[in-house]
Amino acid sequence: MSNVIAVEVIATRIIELRGKKVMLDRDLAKLYGVKVKRLNEQVKRNRKRFPDDFMFQVTKEEIDSLRSQNVNLNSRSQIATLKQGQNIKYLPYVFTEQGVAMLSSVLNSERAIQVNILIMRAFTKLREILLTHKELATKIDALERKYAEHDDTIKAIFEAIKQLLEPPPVKPKPPMGFRVYKDDEA
């Protein structure tokens, strides 16, 4: 698999949780070619390397939220997700970009180094995409504001045109000719 494809695949595994871009321990274990249990054991042995802003455990509520977003929480299958009501034996850990970088020092293997490089590229690519989207969103907002003002002006012009196109109201004309008044009318 080429780096471009691998980075794209990895980028799809990056999720947002607690306002941070993170990766699930299950996804990282699969990429590193180790079991989730072994990955978490290495993290626990080196706990000082993983402060709360590098790694944290997902809560039950966050699991439910991830399920509603169809995030894969089952470590045995790429496709299957746990159905509502099924329980996960252990709440997963998630790693921020810094936590993933720290994992490469804990999992000291050639594969871990190569995978880590790809993951860092995926995080970088995701940041670039988000920055591009922010710039586009800002430009779109500016255009909407600009054209909202134009819309008001155009509406006023159309209203004026409609008023000009409407025929003027017809005033009742007084009857023509002679009118004879009776004595009690005058």
C-alpha positions in Angstrom: 0.0 0.0 0.0 1.4 3.4 -1.0 1.9 6.2 1.6 -0.8 8.3 0.0 -3.4 5.5 0.3 -2.2 4.6 3.8 -2.4 8.3 5.0 -6.0 8.5 3.5 -7.0 5.3 5.3 -5.5 6.5 8.6 -7.1 9.9 8.3 -10.5 8.2 8.2 -9.7 6.7 11.6 -9.1 10.0 13.3 -12.1 11.1 15.2 -13.0 14.2 17.3 -13.7 13.7 21.0 -13.7 16.3 23.7 -12.7 18.9 21.2 -9.5 17.0 20.2 -8.5 14.9 17.2 -7.8 11.4 18.5 -7.4 7.8 17.5 -8.9 4.7 19.2 -6.5 2.2 20.8 -8.1 -0.5 18.7 -7.3 1.3 15.5 -3.7 2.0 16.6 -3.2 -1.6 17.7 -4.3 -2.8 14.3 -2.0 -0.4 12.5 0.9 -1.3 14.7 0.2 -5.0 14.3 -0.2 -5.7 18.0 -3.1 -6.7 20.2 -5.0 -4.0 21.9 -4.2 -5.6 25.3 -0.4 -5.5 24.5 -0.6 -1.9 23.4 -2.4 -0.8 26.6 0.0 -2.9 28.7 2.9 -0.9 27.3 1.1 2.4 27.9 0.4 1.4 31.5 4.1 0.4 32.0 5.1 3.8 30.8 2.2 5.9 32.3 4.4 8.9 33.0 4.9 9.4 29.2 1.1 9.7 28.7 -0.4 12.7 30.5 -4.2 13.3 30.2 -3.7 15.6 27.2 -1.9 12.8 25.3 -4.3 9.9 26.2 -7.6 9.4 28.0 -10.2 6.7 28.5 -13.5 7.1 26.8 -16.7 7.3 29.0 -19.8 5.3 28.5 -21.6 8.4 27.2 -18.9 9.0 24.7 -19.2 5.4 23.5 -22.9 5.9 22.9 -22.1 9.1 21.0 -19.5 7.3 18.9 -22.0 4.5 18.2 -24.5 7.0 16.9 -21.8 8.3 14.6 -21.2 4.8 13.4 -17.6 4.7 14.6 -16.2 1.2 14.7 -15.8 0.1 18.3 -15.3 -3.6 17.7 -11.7 -4.6 17.6 -12.4 -7.9 15.8 -14.0 -6.6 12.6 -13.5 -3.6 10.3 -17.1 -3.4 9.4 -19.1 -4.6 12.4 -20.1 -2.1 15.0 -21.6 -3.0 18.4 -25.4 -2.7 18.3 -27.2 -0.6 20.9 -27.4 -2.6 24.1 -24.3 -4.6 23.6 -21.6 -3.9 26.1 -17.9 -3.3 25.6 -15.8 -5.3 28.1 -13.3 -2.5 28.5 -13.7 1.2 27.7 -11.2 2.1 25.0 -8.4 4.6 25.3 -7.9 7.3 22.8 -4.6 9.0 21.9 -4.1 12.6 20.7 -1.4 13.3 18.1 1.2 13.8 20.8 0.1 10.5 22.4 0.5 8.7 19.1 4.0 10.2 18.8 4.8 8.9 22.3 3.6 5.4 21.3 6.4 5.0 18.9 8.9 5.3 21.7 7.0 2.8 23.8 6.4 0.3 21.0 10.0 0.0 19.9 9.8 -1.7 16.5 10.5 -0.9 12.9 6.8 -1.2 12.0 5.8 1.1 14.9 8.2 3.8 13.5 6.9 3.5 9.9 3.3 3.5 11.0 3.9 6.4 13.3 5.3 8.4 10.4 2.2 7.7 8.4 -0.1 8.7 11.3 1.7 12.0 11.8 1.3 12.7 8.1 -2.4 11.9 8.4 -2.8 14.3 11.3 -1.0 17.0 9.3 -3.1 16.4 6.3 -6.3 16.6 8.4 -5.1 19.9 9.8 -4.5 21.3 6.3 -7.9 20.2 5.2 -9.6 21.8 8.2 -7.6 25.0 7.7 -8.8 25.1 4.0 -12.4 24.5 5.1 -12.2 27.3 7.6 -10.9 29.7 5.0 -13.7 28.6 2.6 -16.3 29.0 5.3 -15.0 32.5 6.1 -15.2 33.5 2.4 -18.7 32.0 2.0 -19.8 34.0 5.1 -18.4 37.2 3.6 -20.2 36.5 0.3 -23.5 35.7 2.0 -23.3 39.0 4.0 -22.4 40.9 0.8 -25.2 39.4 -1.2 -27.7 39.7 1.7 -27.3 43.5 1.4 -27.7 43.2 -2.4 -30.8 41.1 -1.8 -32.4 43.8 0.2 -31.6 46.4 -2.4 -32.8 44.1 -5.2 -36.1 43.4 -3.3 -36.6 47.2 -2.9 -36.1 47.7 -6.6 -38.6 45.0 -7.5 -41.1 46.5 -5.1 -40.7 49.9 -6.8 -41.1 48.3 -10.2 -44.2 46.4 -9.1 -45.7 49.7 -7.9 -45.0 51.4 -11.1 -46.5 48.5 -13.1 -49.7 48.5 -11.2 -52.4 50.8 -12.7 -53.2 53.7 -10.6 -56.4 53.3 -8.5 -59.5 54.4 -10.4 -61.3 57.3 -8.8 -65.1 57.2 -9.2 -66.1 59.7 -11.8 -69.0 62.0 -11.1 -72.1 61.4 -13.2 -72.2 63.4 -16.4 -75.0 65.6 -17.5 -77.8 67.4 -15.9 -79.1 66.5 -12.6 -82.3 67.7 -11.3 -82.6 68.2 -7.6 -85.8 67.8 -5.9 -86.7 70.4 -3.3 -85.9 68.2 -0.3 -82.5 67.2 -1.7 -81.2 70.8 -2.1 
